[in-house]
């Protein structure tokens, strides 16, 4: 009986090992104990002998399977090391992962895998590809987290040490990437600033084709500078003035081409044609006078010559006809003033005064007398000043409306930004808000300050959207109907 109880006690670890292999004993220890039990059992202990033989067979299978897995792990590890030496890091990573799956307790394999990852990350770092380097390092750190369960203590100790080493490296990578990004931004900004100064200091051509090309290039540089230095307005203002100067010179060339051709044809016709032609030419000349301040010297000389030729052309009008015309014009001015004051919009008032300006210009060829001619020119100048003032007020009203839309967009949808990470509903509401409040605003009629604010609010909400939503929104903005300036 005592012998039987002793054998049962010895069998307990075997039974536990065959079920979950968590007894804490190694396979060779079990094998040794089995042999010892077999020596204790007599020839007649047949049933007990069968049980011992059964357990012995299972232990042999476990030992054989473990040895096979270690062999396969060693083969994968060998291939991984080969690929690492050839700098085929992705292939090496596959074999390292396979080796660890077969032999998870092998710290040597894990250490080689870690060193290979660090080697690859360092190579990307040296090439300036910080995004790939950071992504790979983060993914490997997550891999270590998932790999840590079930390791022996020495394996866990290794993972803790490796984790802190890798996280320190990750922090270093992030700081270095940010520093490199800032350096590139500053280099780009300085280079762009140098190009801007070169363009601003270069003389303008009096060729329309060259001026048009210059306008496009300057406009592109204007947009680039706003993106690179949105808070630095000095160069922005200079570029804006340069664009205005180019536009005025292009307009002057077109006006001169039209005026010089008409003046030439009118001199070759009968006497009645110069009378009516001159009325149109004086409107052209008045516009040229208004933009003289920004014209380059060669174009300015042509403008002055055009004005003198126009005065000579209108010299045939008698003093009496000039007085009659002047009396009619002064009476008409009183009517136009009252009519313009009653209009609902600045656009209607501008059209009213422009119509009157055309009437005055038609009367100018009749004013051969220098006194009446001077009066009419002063009147044209006054009318032009009125329309310019109205146009400025109109632009001011448009900007006021646009800024209100921008403010409303921000006030109504600012709180939606914090909810974006919670679902798509907030994003859709923001998209609808941008279409309702930002899309109708035509930025051509906003000041530089207004455009900057519009872009800031647009970017503030747009950056919260998914890439596909941004593309869709851009298409809708391109097709949306802007509120016209004529509504004000």
ROMARMAR-758953 format. One line per 8 residues: number of its first residue (from 1); their letters; for each residue x negated, y negated, z of C-alpha. Coordinates in nm, 2 decimals, always signed. Each point is the difference from the previous one (the first is absolute). Example, Ala and Ser with C-alpha at 12.3 -4.5 7.8 and 13.67 -1.06 7.14 Angstrom:
2
1> as> -1.23:+0.45:+0.78 ~ -0.14:-0.34:-0.07 $
This chain:
488
1> xxxxxxxx> +0.00:+0.00:+0.00 ~ -0.28:-0.25:+0.09 ~ -0.16:+0.08:-0.34 ~ +0.32:-0.07:-0.18 ~ +0.05:-0.34:+0.17 ~ -0.36:-0.09:-0.08 ~ +0.05:+0.07:-0.37 ~ +0.33:-0.20:+0.00 $
9> xxxxxxxx> -0.18:-0.30:+0.14 ~ -0.27:+0.03:-0.26 ~ +0.26:+0.02:-0.28 ~ +0.17:-0.33:+0.09 ~ -0.26:-0.23:-0.17 ~ +0.02:+0.22:-0.31 ~ +0.38:-0.04:-0.02 ~ -0.03:-0.38:+0.03 $
17> xxxxxxxx> -0.27:-0.01:-0.26 ~ +0.21:+0.19:-0.26 ~ +0.29:-0.24:+0.05 ~ -0.15:-0.35:-0.02 ~ -0.38:+0.04:+0.02 ~ -0.01:-0.25:+0.29 ~ -0.14:+0.22:+0.27 ~ -0.33:-0.18:+0.00 $
25> xxxxxxxx> -0.20:+0.31:-0.07 ~ -0.21:+0.04:-0.32 ~ +0.06:+0.29:-0.24 ~ -0.33:+0.17:+0.08 ~ +0.09:+0.00:+0.37 ~ +0.33:+0.17:-0.07 ~ -0.18:+0.26:-0.21 ~ -0.24:+0.08:+0.28 $
33> xxxxxxxx> +0.28:+0.04:+0.25 ~ +0.19:+0.23:-0.23 ~ -0.30:+0.23:-0.02 ~ -0.02:+0.00:+0.38 ~ +0.36:+0.09:+0.03 ~ -0.04:+0.28:-0.25 ~ -0.27:+0.15:+0.22 ~ +0.24:-0.01:+0.30 $
41> xxxxxxxx> +0.28:+0.18:-0.17 ~ +0.00:+0.39:+0.01 ~ +0.08:+0.21:-0.30 ~ +0.35:+0.06:+0.13 ~ +0.08:-0.38:+0.01 ~ +0.14:+0.02:-0.35 ~ +0.25:-0.28:+0.01 ~ -0.23:-0.24:+0.17 $
49> xxxxxxxx> -0.27:+0.09:-0.25 ~ +0.24:-0.09:-0.29 ~ +0.07:-0.34:+0.15 ~ -0.37:-0.08:+0.05 ~ -0.07:+0.11:-0.36 ~ +0.29:-0.22:-0.13 ~ -0.14:-0.31:+0.19 ~ -0.35:+0.08:-0.12 $
57> xxxxxxxx> +0.12:-0.01:-0.36 ~ +0.17:-0.34:+0.04 ~ -0.32:-0.14:+0.15 ~ -0.19:+0.13:-0.30 ~ +0.24:-0.18:-0.24 ~ -0.03:-0.33:+0.20 ~ -0.37:+0.02:+0.00 ~ -0.01:+0.08:-0.37 $
65> xxxxxxxx> +0.24:-0.29:-0.09 ~ -0.20:-0.25:+0.20 ~ -0.32:+0.11:-0.16 ~ +0.16:-0.03:-0.34 ~ +0.13:-0.36:+0.07 ~ -0.35:-0.10:+0.12 ~ -0.15:+0.14:-0.31 ~ +0.24:-0.20:-0.23 $
73> xxxxxxxx> -0.05:-0.31:+0.21 ~ -0.38:+0.04:-0.05 ~ +0.05:+0.03:-0.38 ~ +0.22:-0.32:-0.01 ~ -0.25:-0.18:+0.22 ~ -0.28:+0.09:-0.23 ~ +0.19:-0.13:-0.31 ~ +0.09:-0.32:+0.19 $
81> xxxxxxxx> -0.37:-0.06:+0.09 ~ -0.09:+0.05:-0.37 ~ +0.26:-0.25:-0.12 ~ -0.11:-0.25:+0.26 ~ -0.36:+0.03:-0.12 ~ +0.12:-0.07:-0.36 ~ +0.21:-0.29:+0.14 ~ +0.33:+0.16:-0.11 $
89> xxxxxxxx> +0.17:-0.11:+0.31 ~ +0.36:+0.08:-0.08 ~ -0.08:+0.36:-0.08 ~ -0.22:+0.02:+0.31 ~ +0.29:-0.12:+0.21 ~ +0.23:+0.27:-0.13 ~ -0.25:+0.28:+0.09 ~ -0.07:-0.16:+0.34 $
97> xxxxxxxx> +0.37:+0.00:+0.08 ~ +0.04:+0.36:-0.11 ~ -0.30:+0.11:+0.21 ~ +0.14:-0.17:+0.31 ~ +0.34:+0.16:-0.06 ~ -0.17:+0.34:+0.00 ~ -0.24:-0.07:+0.29 ~ +0.15:-0.30:+0.20 $
105> xxxxxxxx> -0.23:+0.04:+0.30 ~ -0.32:-0.05:-0.21 ~ -0.13:-0.33:+0.10 ~ -0.29:+0.02:-0.25 ~ +0.25:+0.00:-0.29 ~ +0.20:-0.29:+0.16 ~ -0.32:-0.20:+0.05 ~ -0.11:+0.05:-0.36 $
113> xxxxxxxx> +0.35:-0.10:-0.12 ~ -0.02:-0.32:+0.21 ~ -0.35:-0.08:-0.13 ~ +0.12:+0.05:-0.36 ~ +0.29:-0.24:+0.06 ~ -0.23:-0.26:+0.15 ~ -0.24:+0.04:-0.30 ~ +0.28:-0.05:-0.25 $
121> xxxxxxxx> +0.15:-0.30:+0.19 ~ -0.35:-0.16:+0.02 ~ -0.04:+0.04:-0.38 ~ +0.33:-0.18:-0.06 ~ -0.10:-0.26:+0.25 ~ -0.33:-0.06:-0.18 ~ +0.19:-0.04:-0.33 ~ +0.24:-0.26:+0.16 $
129> xxxxxxxx> +0.30:+0.23:-0.03 ~ +0.12:-0.07:+0.36 ~ +0.36:+0.10:-0.07 ~ -0.09:+0.36:-0.09 ~ -0.25:+0.02:+0.28 ~ +0.24:-0.11:+0.26 ~ +0.28:+0.22:-0.13 ~ -0.21:+0.31:+0.00 $
137> xxxxxxxx> -0.14:-0.07:+0.35 ~ +0.36:-0.05:+0.14 ~ +0.12:+0.32:-0.16 ~ -0.29:+0.20:+0.14 ~ +0.06:-0.15:+0.35 ~ +0.37:+0.12:-0.03 ~ -0.13:+0.34:-0.11 ~ -0.21:+0.03:+0.31 $
145> xxxxxxxx> +0.31:-0.08:+0.21 ~ +0.19:+0.29:-0.16 ~ -0.30:+0.23:+0.02 ~ -0.07:-0.05:+0.37 ~ +0.27:+0.23:+0.14 ~ -0.12:+0.34:+0.12 ~ -0.37:-0.06:-0.01 ~ -0.23:+0.11:+0.28 $
153> xxxxxxxx> -0.13:-0.26:+0.24 ~ -0.33:-0.05:-0.19 ~ +0.20:-0.06:-0.32 ~ +0.22:-0.26:+0.17 ~ -0.30:-0.17:+0.14 ~ -0.15:-0.02:-0.35 ~ +0.33:-0.15:-0.14 ~ +0.01:-0.27:+0.27 $
161> xxxxxxxx> -0.35:-0.11:-0.07 ~ +0.06:+0.01:-0.38 ~ +0.33:-0.19:+0.03 ~ -0.17:-0.29:+0.18 ~ -0.28:+0.00:-0.25 ~ +0.24:-0.01:-0.29 ~ +0.22:-0.27:+0.15 ~ -0.30:-0.22:+0.06 $
169> xxxxxxxx> -0.10:+0.05:-0.36 ~ +0.36:-0.08:-0.10 ~ -0.01:-0.33:+0.18 ~ -0.34:-0.08:-0.15 ~ +0.14:+0.07:-0.35 ~ +0.30:-0.22:+0.06 ~ -0.21:-0.30:+0.12 ~ -0.24:+0.05:-0.29 $
177> xxxxxxxx> +0.29:+0.02:-0.25 ~ +0.15:-0.32:+0.13 ~ -0.33:-0.18:-0.01 ~ -0.07:+0.11:-0.36 ~ +0.36:-0.10:-0.10 ~ -0.06:-0.35:+0.15 ~ -0.33:-0.03:-0.18 ~ +0.15:+0.08:-0.33 $
185> xxxxxxxx> +0.29:-0.25:+0.06 ~ -0.25:-0.27:+0.08 ~ -0.22:+0.08:-0.30 ~ +0.31:-0.01:-0.23 ~ +0.11:-0.32:+0.16 ~ -0.33:-0.17:-0.05 ~ -0.03:+0.12:-0.36 ~ +0.35:-0.12:-0.08 $
193> xxxxxxxx> -0.07:-0.34:+0.17 ~ -0.32:-0.04:-0.22 ~ +0.20:+0.08:-0.32 ~ +0.27:-0.25:+0.11 ~ -0.25:-0.28:+0.04 ~ -0.15:+0.08:-0.34 ~ +0.34:-0.02:-0.16 ~ +0.10:-0.32:+0.17 $
201> xxxxxxxx> -0.33:-0.17:-0.10 ~ +0.02:+0.12:-0.37 ~ +0.13:-0.27:-0.24 ~ +0.33:+0.06:-0.18 ~ +0.03:+0.04:-0.37 ~ +0.24:-0.20:-0.22 ~ +0.08:+0.32:-0.19 ~ +0.35:+0.12:+0.08 $
209> xxxxxxxx> -0.09:+0.37:-0.04 ~ -0.30:-0.04:+0.24 ~ +0.21:-0.19:+0.25 ~ +0.27:+0.26:+0.00 ~ -0.25:+0.27:+0.07 ~ -0.16:-0.21:+0.27 ~ +0.35:-0.04:+0.16 ~ +0.05:+0.37:+0.01 $
217> xxxxxxxx> -0.35:+0.07:+0.15 ~ +0.04:-0.28:+0.26 ~ +0.35:+0.13:+0.10 ~ -0.14:+0.35:+0.05 ~ -0.28:-0.14:+0.22 ~ +0.26:-0.20:+0.19 ~ +0.19:+0.32:+0.09 ~ -0.33:+0.18:+0.09 $
225> xxxxxxxx> -0.11:-0.27:+0.23 ~ +0.34:-0.01:+0.18 ~ -0.03:+0.37:+0.07 ~ -0.37:-0.03:+0.11 ~ +0.04:-0.31:+0.21 ~ +0.37:-0.08:+0.07 ~ -0.08:-0.24:+0.28 ~ -0.26:-0.21:-0.19 $
233> xxxxxxxx> +0.19:-0.26:-0.19 ~ -0.29:-0.23:-0.12 ~ -0.09:+0.21:-0.31 ~ +0.37:+0.09:-0.04 ~ +0.09:-0.36:-0.04 ~ -0.29:-0.06:-0.24 ~ +0.11:+0.29:-0.22 ~ +0.35:-0.12:+0.00 $
241> xxxxxxxx> -0.11:-0.35:-0.11 ~ -0.21:+0.17:-0.27 ~ +0.30:+0.19:-0.13 ~ +0.20:-0.33:-0.01 ~ -0.28:-0.17:-0.19 ~ -0.02:+0.28:-0.26 ~ +0.38:+0.01:-0.04 ~ +0.01:-0.38:-0.05 $
249> xxxxxxxx> -0.27:+0.01:-0.26 ~ +0.17:+0.28:-0.19 ~ +0.33:-0.19:+0.01 ~ -0.18:-0.32:-0.12 ~ -0.14:+0.19:-0.30 ~ +0.34:+0.13:-0.10 ~ +0.16:-0.35:+0.04 ~ -0.28:-0.16:-0.20 $
257> xxxxxxxx> +0.03:+0.26:-0.28 ~ +0.37:-0.07:-0.02 ~ -0.03:-0.38:+0.03 ~ -0.29:-0.04:-0.25 ~ +0.17:+0.21:-0.26 ~ +0.33:-0.19:+0.03 ~ -0.17:-0.34:+0.00 ~ -0.19:+0.09:-0.32 $
265> xxxxxxxx> +0.31:+0.11:-0.18 ~ +0.20:-0.30:+0.11 ~ -0.26:-0.24:-0.15 ~ +0.05:+0.16:-0.33 ~ +0.38:-0.02:+0.00 ~ +0.24:-0.29:-0.05 ~ +0.05:-0.27:+0.26 ~ +0.30:+0.16:+0.17 $
273> xxxxxxxx> -0.18:+0.32:+0.10 ~ -0.27:-0.16:+0.22 ~ +0.28:-0.17:+0.20 ~ +0.15:+0.33:+0.11 ~ -0.33:+0.19:+0.01 ~ -0.15:-0.26:+0.24 ~ +0.27:+0.06:+0.25 ~ -0.10:+0.36:+0.03 $
281> xxxxxxxx> -0.37:-0.09:+0.00 ~ +0.04:-0.24:+0.29 ~ +0.14:+0.28:+0.21 ~ -0.30:+0.21:-0.09 ~ -0.23:-0.29:+0.08 ~ +0.16:-0.06:+0.34 ~ -0.06:+0.36:+0.10 ~ -0.37:-0.04:-0.12 $
289> xxxxxxxx> -0.03:-0.31:+0.22 ~ +0.13:+0.19:+0.30 ~ -0.27:+0.27:-0.02 ~ -0.29:-0.22:-0.10 ~ -0.17:+0.03:+0.34 ~ -0.10:+0.37:-0.05 ~ -0.10:-0.01:-0.37 ~ -0.35:+0.06:-0.11 $
297> xxxxxxxx> -0.17:-0.29:-0.18 ~ +0.03:+0.12:-0.36 ~ +0.38:+0.06:+0.04 ~ +0.04:-0.32:+0.19 ~ -0.15:-0.19:-0.29 ~ +0.25:+0.15:-0.24 ~ +0.29:-0.09:+0.24 ~ -0.12:-0.37:+0.01 $
305> xxxxxxxx> -0.02:+0.00:-0.38 ~ +0.34:+0.15:-0.04 ~ +0.15:-0.27:+0.22 ~ -0.16:-0.28:-0.21 ~ +0.12:+0.16:-0.32 ~ +0.35:+0.03:+0.14 ~ +0.01:-0.37:+0.09 ~ -0.11:-0.09:-0.35 $
313> xxxxxxxx> +0.27:+0.22:-0.14 ~ +0.28:-0.17:+0.20 ~ -0.12:-0.35:-0.09 ~ +0.27:-0.04:-0.28 ~ +0.29:-0.04:+0.25 ~ +0.11:-0.36:+0.04 ~ +0.03:-0.19:+0.32 ~ +0.38:-0.05:-0.04 $
321> xxxxxxxx> +0.07:+0.37:-0.04 ~ -0.22:+0.06:+0.30 ~ +0.20:-0.24:+0.21 ~ +0.33:+0.16:-0.10 ~ -0.14:+0.34:+0.08 ~ -0.13:-0.12:+0.33 ~ +0.33:-0.14:+0.11 ~ +0.18:+0.32:-0.09 $
329> xxxxxxxx> -0.26:+0.20:+0.18 ~ +0.02:-0.20:+0.33 ~ +0.38:+0.04:+0.00 ~ -0.04:+0.37:-0.07 ~ -0.25:+0.03:+0.28 ~ +0.27:-0.12:+0.25 ~ +0.24:+0.26:-0.12 ~ -0.26:+0.28:+0.01 $
337> xxxxxxxx> -0.10:-0.09:+0.36 ~ +0.36:+0.03:+0.12 ~ +0.05:+0.33:-0.19 ~ -0.33:+0.15:+0.13 ~ +0.10:-0.09:+0.36 ~ +0.32:+0.21:-0.04 ~ -0.16:+0.32:-0.12 ~ +0.01:+0.30:+0.22 $
345> xxxxxxxx> -0.35:+0.13:-0.07 ~ -0.34:-0.15:-0.07 ~ -0.01:+0.19:-0.33 ~ +0.31:-0.18:-0.12 ~ -0.15:-0.34:+0.11 ~ -0.32:+0.08:-0.19 ~ +0.19:+0.09:-0.31 ~ +0.20:-0.32:+0.03 $
353> xxxxxxxx> -0.32:-0.21:+0.02 ~ -0.18:+0.20:-0.27 ~ +0.30:-0.08:-0.23 ~ -0.04:-0.36:+0.08 ~ -0.37:+0.01:-0.06 ~ +0.07:+0.13:-0.35 ~ +0.23:-0.29:-0.06 ~ -0.26:-0.24:+0.12 $
361> xxxxxxxx> -0.27:+0.16:-0.21 ~ +0.22:-0.03:-0.31 ~ +0.03:-0.37:+0.06 ~ -0.37:-0.05:+0.04 ~ -0.08:-0.01:-0.37 ~ +0.23:-0.30:-0.03 ~ -0.20:-0.20:+0.26 ~ -0.26:-0.15:-0.23 $
369> xxxxxxxx> -0.02:-0.30:+0.24 ~ -0.27:+0.06:+0.26 ~ +0.22:-0.12:+0.29 ~ +0.29:+0.24:-0.07 ~ -0.24:+0.27:-0.09 ~ -0.16:-0.04:+0.34 ~ +0.34:+0.00:+0.17 ~ +0.10:+0.32:-0.17 $
377> xxxxxxxx> -0.33:+0.17:+0.09 ~ +0.04:-0.10:+0.36 ~ +0.35:+0.13:+0.00 ~ -0.12:+0.33:-0.15 ~ -0.26:+0.02:+0.27 ~ +0.26:-0.07:+0.27 ~ +0.23:+0.27:-0.14 ~ -0.29:+0.24:-0.02 $
385> xxxxxxxx> -0.08:-0.08:+0.37 ~ +0.36:+0.07:+0.09 ~ +0.00:+0.34:-0.17 ~ -0.33:+0.09:+0.16 ~ +0.13:-0.09:+0.34 ~ +0.32:+0.20:-0.06 ~ -0.21:+0.29:-0.12 ~ -0.21:-0.01:+0.32 $
393> xxxxxxxx> +0.32:-0.01:+0.20 ~ +0.14:+0.28:-0.20 ~ -0.31:+0.21:+0.07 ~ +0.01:-0.10:+0.36 ~ +0.37:+0.12:+0.02 ~ -0.09:+0.33:-0.17 ~ -0.29:+0.06:+0.24 ~ +0.22:-0.08:+0.29 $
401> xxxxxxxx> +0.25:+0.26:-0.12 ~ -0.28:+0.25:-0.07 ~ -0.15:-0.05:+0.35 ~ +0.34:+0.05:+0.16 ~ +0.03:+0.33:-0.19 ~ -0.34:+0.10:+0.12 ~ +0.09:-0.10:+0.36 ~ +0.33:+0.19:-0.02 $
409> xxxxxxxx> -0.18:+0.31:-0.13 ~ -0.25:-0.01:+0.29 ~ +0.26:-0.07:+0.27 ~ +0.25:+0.27:-0.12 ~ -0.24:+0.28:-0.08 ~ -0.30:-0.06:+0.23 ~ +0.14:+0.23:+0.26 ~ +0.04:+0.28:-0.26 $
417> xxxxxxxx> -0.38:+0.03:-0.03 ~ -0.03:+0.17:+0.34 ~ +0.26:+0.26:-0.11 ~ -0.17:+0.10:-0.33 ~ -0.18:+0.30:+0.15 ~ +0.33:+0.13:+0.12 ~ +0.16:+0.06:-0.34 ~ +0.08:-0.12:-0.35 $
425> xxxxxxxx> +0.31:-0.20:+0.09 ~ -0.20:-0.30:+0.13 ~ -0.22:+0.01:-0.32 ~ +0.31:-0.01:-0.22 ~ +0.14:-0.29:+0.20 ~ -0.32:-0.19:-0.05 ~ +0.00:+0.07:-0.37 ~ +0.35:-0.14:-0.03 $
433> xxxxxxxx> -0.10:-0.30:+0.20 ~ -0.30:-0.07:-0.23 ~ +0.22:+0.02:-0.31 ~ +0.26:-0.23:+0.16 ~ -0.23:-0.27:+0.14 ~ -0.34:+0.02:-0.16 ~ +0.07:+0.12:-0.36 ~ +0.22:-0.30:-0.10 $
441> xxxxxxxx> -0.28:-0.24:+0.10 ~ -0.20:-0.12:-0.31 ~ -0.34:-0.06:+0.14 ~ -0.09:-0.22:-0.30 ~ +0.19:-0.28:+0.17 ~ -0.16:+0.04:+0.35 ~ -0.30:-0.20:+0.13 ~ -0.33:+0.17:+0.08 $
449> xxxxxxxx> +0.11:+0.02:+0.37 ~ +0.34:+0.15:-0.10 ~ -0.16:+0.26:-0.23 ~ -0.24:+0.10:+0.28 ~ +0.29:+0.04:+0.25 ~ +0.20:+0.19:-0.26 ~ -0.29:+0.24:-0.07 ~ -0.06:+0.04:+0.37 $
457> xxxxxxxx> +0.36:+0.10:+0.08 ~ +0.02:+0.22:-0.31 ~ -0.32:+0.18:+0.10 ~ +0.11:+0.03:+0.36 ~ +0.31:+0.20:-0.10 ~ -0.14:+0.17:-0.31 ~ -0.28:+0.17:+0.18 ~ +0.25:+0.19:+0.22 $
465> xxxxxxxx> +0.15:+0.17:-0.31 ~ -0.11:+0.32:-0.16 ~ -0.19:-0.01:-0.32 ~ +0.29:+0.11:-0.21 ~ +0.23:-0.25:+0.17 ~ -0.26:-0.28:-0.08 ~ +0.00:+0.10:-0.37 ~ +0.38:+0.01:-0.02 $
473> xxxxxxxx> +0.02:-0.34:+0.18 ~ -0.26:-0.15:-0.24 ~ +0.21:+0.11:-0.30 ~ +0.32:-0.15:+0.16 ~ -0.18:-0.33:+0.07 ~ -0.12:-0.01:-0.36 ~ +0.36:+0.04:-0.13 ~ +0.18:-0.21:+0.27 $
481> xxxxxxxx> +0.16:-0.33:-0.09 ~ -0.18:-0.30:+0.15 ~ +0.19:-0.31:+0.12 ~ -0.06:-0.27:-0.27 ~ -0.14:-0.34:+0.09 ~ +0.29:-0.16:-0.18 ~ +0.23:+0.11:+0.29 ~ -0.14:-0.28:+0.21 $
